[in-house]
Amino acid sequence: MLKLNNIGAPKGANRDKKRRGRGPGSGTGKTGGRGHKGQNSRSGGGVPPWFEGGQMPLNRRLPKRGFTNIFKKVFQLVNLDELEARLEAGSQVDGSALKEAGLVKYADRPIKLLGRGKLEKSFQIEVARASKSAIAAVEAAGGSVNVTG
């Protein structure tokens, strides 16, 4: 009877590893399948995958453009409709509360509040940044926004 615990690989699917350099009878004795002489036959020999035989490499032939701004601030974005759906009215909203609700991935990274959606519950919100429309909507619903950043 065929059961999950006795299913095996089909015949010929699993092969033994080639044991190189184990005598002439093995078929890969002596030079071990590396051929005679040359860079690739040596111990520690060979070239890295990006080496092009001395030709000017691709990464040096292509022009370089732009730069990475090391001072860039990346904000986690939260919208009003998400707060409305996931949090209870009157709650204190900060990084840890938003992480617990699954609205942001990291509690300790800066968060920006955006104004998409309608807000009917009131919240005390503490975020690094907030749009003007988001602040207006929260205050209209009877809450407050404390911008820390």
C-alpha positions in Angstrom: 0.0 0.0 0.0 1.3 3.5 -0.9 1.6 5.8 2.1 3.4 9.0 2.7 5.9 7.4 5.1 7.1 4.8 2.5 7.4 6.9 -0.6 11.0 6.9 -1.9 12.8 8.5 -4.8 12.4 6.7 -8.1 15.1 4.3 -9.1 18.2 6.1 -10.4 17.2 9.5 -9.0 19.8 9.5 -6.3 23.4 9.0 -7.2 26.6 8.8 -5.1 28.9 11.8 -5.1 31.9 11.6 -7.4 35.0 10.7 -5.3 37.8 12.4 -7.2 41.4 11.4 -7.0 40.8 7.8 -5.7 42.9 5.8 -8.1 42.8 4.8 -11.7 39.8 2.4 -11.4 37.5 5.2 -10.4 37.6 7.0 -13.7 38.6 10.3 -11.9 41.9 9.3 -10.4 45.3 11.1 -10.9 44.3 14.5 -12.2 40.8 14.2 -10.6 38.9 15.4 -13.7 40.8 18.7 -13.9 42.9 17.9 -17.0 46.6 18.6 -17.2 48.2 21.9 -16.1 46.6 25.3 -16.4 45.1 27.7 -13.9 42.0 25.6 -13.2 44.0 22.4 -12.5 45.9 24.0 -9.5 44.9 24.0 -5.9 43.3 27.3 -5.2 43.3 28.1 -8.9 40.5 29.4 -11.1 39.1 32.8 -11.7 36.2 34.6 -10.0 32.9 34.6 -11.9 33.1 38.3 -12.9 36.7 38.0 -14.4 36.7 38.5 -18.1 40.2 37.3 -19.0 41.8 40.7 -18.7 39.2 42.4 -20.9 37.9 45.6 -19.3 35.1 44.3 -17.0 31.5 45.2 -17.5 31.2 47.0 -14.2 34.0 49.3 -15.3 32.8 49.8 -18.9 29.4 51.1 -17.8 28.9 54.7 -16.8 28.2 55.5 -13.1 25.2 57.6 -12.3 23.7 59.1 -9.2 24.5 58.6 -5.5 23.0 57.3 -2.3 22.0 60.0 0.2 23.3 58.7 3.5 21.1 61.3 5.4 17.8 60.2 3.8 15.0 59.6 6.3 12.7 56.8 5.5 9.3 56.9 7.2 6.8 54.1 7.8 3.4 55.4 6.4 0.1 55.1 8.2 -3.2 56.4 6.9 -6.3 57.5 8.9 -8.5 54.7 7.5 -6.1 52.1 8.8 -6.3 53.6 12.3 -10.1 53.7 12.1 -10.2 50.0 11.1 -7.6 48.6 13.5 -7.6 50.6 16.7 -10.2 51.4 19.4 -11.5 54.9 20.1 -9.7 57.0 22.7 -6.5 54.9 22.6 -3.0 56.3 22.8 -1.3 55.8 19.4 2.5 55.6 19.2 5.1 53.3 17.6 4.5 50.4 19.9 0.7 50.5 19.5 1.0 50.7 15.7 3.4 47.7 15.7 1.1 45.7 17.9 -1.9 46.5 15.6 0.2 45.3 12.6 0.3 48.8 10.9 4.0 49.2 11.0 6.9 46.8 11.0 9.2 48.6 13.4 8.2 50.5 16.6 11.4 52.4 16.9 11.6 53.8 13.3 10.0 57.1 12.3 6.3 57.1 11.4 4.4 59.5 9.2 0.6 59.9 9.5 -1.2 60.5 6.2 -4.8 61.8 5.6 -6.4 59.1 3.5 -9.8 58.0 4.6 -12.3 59.3 7.1 -11.8 59.4 10.9 -14.7 59.2 13.3 -12.9 57.8 16.4 -10.7 60.1 18.5 -7.1 59.2 19.2 -4.1 60.7 21.0 -1.4 60.2 18.3 2.3 60.6 18.7 4.3 60.3 15.4 7.5 61.8 13.9 5.6 63.5 11.0 2.0 64.1 10.0 0.4 65.8 7.0 -1.8 68.9 7.4 -4.9 67.0 6.3 -4.2 64.2 8.7 -3.8 66.6 11.7 -7.0 68.5 10.7 -9.0 65.2 10.4 -7.8 63.9 13.8 -8.5 67.2 15.6 -12.0 67.4 13.9 -12.7 63.9 15.3 -11.8 65.2 18.8 -8.3 63.7 19.0 -4.8 65.3 19.1 -1.6 64.8 17.2 1.9 65.3 18.8 4.6 65.6 16.1 7.9 64.6 17.8 10.3 64.7 14.8 
